[in-house]
Amino acid sequence: MRKVLFIAVVVLMALLVACSNKEPTPNERFSSYVNHWNDQDFNKMHQMLSKTSRKTFKKEVFVDRFKKIYKDIKVSDLKIDFKKLSEKAVEKAMDDGKAVLPFTVSMKTIAGPISFDYEASLVQEGTDDDKNWYIDWNPGFIFPQMKDGGELRIKTTPPIRGEIRDRNEMPLAMNDIIYEVGIIPEKLGENPEQSKQRMAELLGLSVDTIDEKLNESWVKPNLFVPIAKITKTDETLWNQLVTIEGVTRQETTGRIYPGGAATSTLVGYIGPVTLEDIKETKGSYDSSDMIGKRGLEELFEEQLRGEKGVKILVVNEGDETLLAEKEGKNGENIKLTIDINIQEKIYDILNGDMASVSVIHAKTGETLGLVSSPSFNPNEILYGTRPNIWKQLESDPKNPLLNRFYSTYAPGSVLKPITAAIGMKNGTIDPKEGLNIKGLKWSNGKGWGDYKVTRVSESNGSVDLHDAIVRSDNIYFAMQAVKMGSEALEKGLKQFGLGGDFPYEYPITTSSISSTGKLKDEVLLANTSYGQGELEMSSLHLAIAYSTFLNGGNMLKPTLLANEKTGQIWKENLLSADQAKVIKDALRDVVVSGTAKTAGKQAKFPVSGKTGTAELKISSEDNGQENGWFVGYPTKDEDIIVSLMIEKTKGKGSYSTEKAIEILNKLKE
């Protein structure tokens, strides 16, 4: 028994010793290497190279090269597979101290998928007690074409950015020839500092900026060094620059905005990508790329930019081997319903007024004009010579960087036709019924405190709906709102699209009923009925709301892109055709004998519309500023609706209405 036990112990010890001395196989060792490779852990990969390979390919070079190549070509979904040696092949390898394992590499890159087959040679190194397998590495592991030398190259073909055009194919943003102005250093003449100073003054640059460009590593005395870009229209500037010794120019392509300030808020502009842009787009852009910065250029960046053509090549002694290629794709053109002639006419008429103007086609819902004034010239942003242009724009008290057509404002009395429509639809307003209103002020008494609604003029006798719209009677609408109640007015305003998403391709601020979406007290209810309170609307929303009166009670859906279906109904049956006529008749008389009659005399044809004044004050005792409104259309043609808001019109009488009439006259010439 003791003998059997002794033999068992001996056998067990022998097995333990055998297990502890078991040498790793080539399969096991290369599997570990492949795992590190799939994880892109290049440090650990280098530790597994043979002595000869580690000596030939230093760790820093090995790791940095792998990282740079994979980063440059944006490697993703990296996968390495290999075919394991058979048991018999493993035994032979263990005897020989060397092994060859075929493997396959696949990856995705900026130029598309790349895959290849290669072989890994493994050698045994170390003492008898510490033997292991190591990879006999060469650059062919990165790509086989690099085995005997060669460098990886990436060639890109930039796409042509799509253009933004108006309804008549006139360019709003286009690609055109511009001039790159530069210096040939050896031709700067006897006084180069004086030449650089003069050039800096003309281009709005500093001499230091010019010197930085001239001191770049690639610069040679006889080479053209680009300094700035100017447009073809800057001939006066060029004629001054060309008198400076050493200054010359070359043609290149750049983004041009023919509409200038008239269309800039809508169209936007492009500019160099920032690190933040690159981060947000997950590396879709390179540091030398341009990207849409505002307006439609930013909104439709993906469609406009196109896709670069990319080639990944291995270049060895002048020979090129293509690894992958992705065909480029030019950007798409964007065609709008906007008419650049309308934009420019409106912008010129506003003459720097702080204003928002929207013009729609009254029967199709197409946006013909969308103007924010004042604005900025995007060509000057890209190629201008004014130093500190951004500081000037940001400090301008008129705030030209503000997108006013995007914004919402208290509409004042231009809301009254909408309140009238809501009341007629829900049956609380009978257009033939008159209300007995006395004096210029009215309070509903209990709960109102000292607050009173004020109207502009007293009435003789009772006031009906027609008279209330023509004379713009705040008290009439306040009484009707109290009569219909908060829920009914809230519901009606929502039916006109307030408080909900505005169905438009350009992000317009949502019009709101109040800060909470509710008319929480009777004073707020009364004030809201005539466009005060907390209610706010955009000029475009008001224009499209008025389309209800010209389309038998149906409100159109506004469109901006030429490929959108026109004449769509956004809100149906907001009132009957007869009720719509009641409002249309009143809107005509506003201009004939009502609040717009003075300005209406300037019209070259019959005009219908509604005036509005939004008081910008916290309490009735305040003496705040005012915004002036007018929403109107040609009475006979009923083809366009102009919605205009001008800021700070207090003390200017019918200024806003006069501007709107001037716009209508100009658009109908």
Secondary structure, 3 states (H helix, E strand, C coil): CHHHHHHHHHHHHHHHHHHHCCCCCHHHHHHHHHHHHHCCCHHHHHHCECHHHHHHCCHHHHHHHHHHHHHHCCCEEEEEEECCCCHHHHHHHHHHCEEEEEEEEEEEECCEEEEEEEEEEEEEECCHHHCEEEEECCHHHCCHHHCCCCEEEEEEECCCCCCEECCCCCEEEEEEEEEEEEECHHHCCCCHHHHHHHHHHHHCCCHHHHHHHHCCCCCCCCCCEEEEEEECCCHHHHHHHCCCCCEEEEEEEEEECCCCHHHHHHHCCEEECCHHHHHHCCCCCCCCCEEECCHHHHHCHHHHHCECEEEEEEEECCEEEEEEEECCECCCCEEECCCHHHHHHHHHHHCCCCEEEEEEECCCCEEEEEEEECCCCHHHHHHCCCCCHHHHHHHCCCCCCCCCCCCCECCHHHHHHHHHHHHHHHCCCCCCCCECCCCCEECCCCCCCCCCEECCCCCCCCECHHHHHHHCCHHHHHHHHHHHCHHHHHHHHHHCCCCCCCCCCCCCCCCECCCCCCCCCHHHHHHHHCCCCCCEECHHHHHHHHHHHHCCCCEECCECECCCCCCCEEECCCCCHHHHHHHHHHHHHHHHCCCCHHHHCCCCCCEEEEEEEEEECCCCCCCCEEEEEEEEEECCCCCEEEEEEECCCCCCCCHHHHHHHHHHHHHCC
